[in-house]
Amino acid sequence: MKKNNGIPKGAIQIHLYPYQNILKPRGSMRKESLGAFIYDRLKSTYEDWCNPKYGDNPDKETLLQQLKHNLSGEVEVAWNKFINEK
């Protein structure tokens, strides 16, 4: 017997994509991707710290290394907070 919406009675709901794709961009589910948020923040920060109006800018290679280091640290902090709440 079917419900009014065409879903068979007793059917279970499943996710639209496999768990291996969690937080990764894909098709219509792109909204779940962290990449777009991270990219925008990295780009904005990089541009700010490359702005010639500031006299304390590091060289670009040092800036990129520091951005990557700090990004890794922030991800670790977020992960630890998430895990400790479980």
Contacts in CASP RR format, 6 or more apart in sequence:
PFRMAT RR
TARGET T0000
AUTHOR 0000-0000-0000
METHOD contacts of the structure
MODEL  1
MKKNNGIPKGAIQIHLYPYQNILKPRGSMRKESLGAFIYDRLKSTYEDWC
NPKYGDNPDKETLLQQLKHNLSGEVEVAWNKFINEK
1 8 0 8 1.000
1 9 0 8 1.000
2 8 0 8 1.000
2 9 0 8 1.000
3 9 0 8 1.000
16 29 0 8 1.000
17 26 0 8 1.000
17 29 0 8 1.000
21 29 0 8 1.000
22 32 0 8 1.000
23 32 0 8 1.000
23 33 0 8 1.000
23 34 0 8 1.000
24 33 0 8 1.000
25 32 0 8 1.000
25 33 0 8 1.000
25 35 0 8 1.000
25 36 0 8 1.000
26 33 0 8 1.000
30 36 0 8 1.000
38 71 0 8 1.000
42 67 0 8 1.000
42 71 0 8 1.000
45 67 0 8 1.000
46 63 0 8 1.000
46 64 0 8 1.000
46 67 0 8 1.000
49 57 0 8 1.000
49 58 0 8 1.000
49 63 0 8 1.000
50 57 0 8 1.000
50 60 0 8 1.000
50 63 0 8 1.000
51 57 0 8 1.000
57 63 0 8 1.000
58 66 0 8 1.000
END
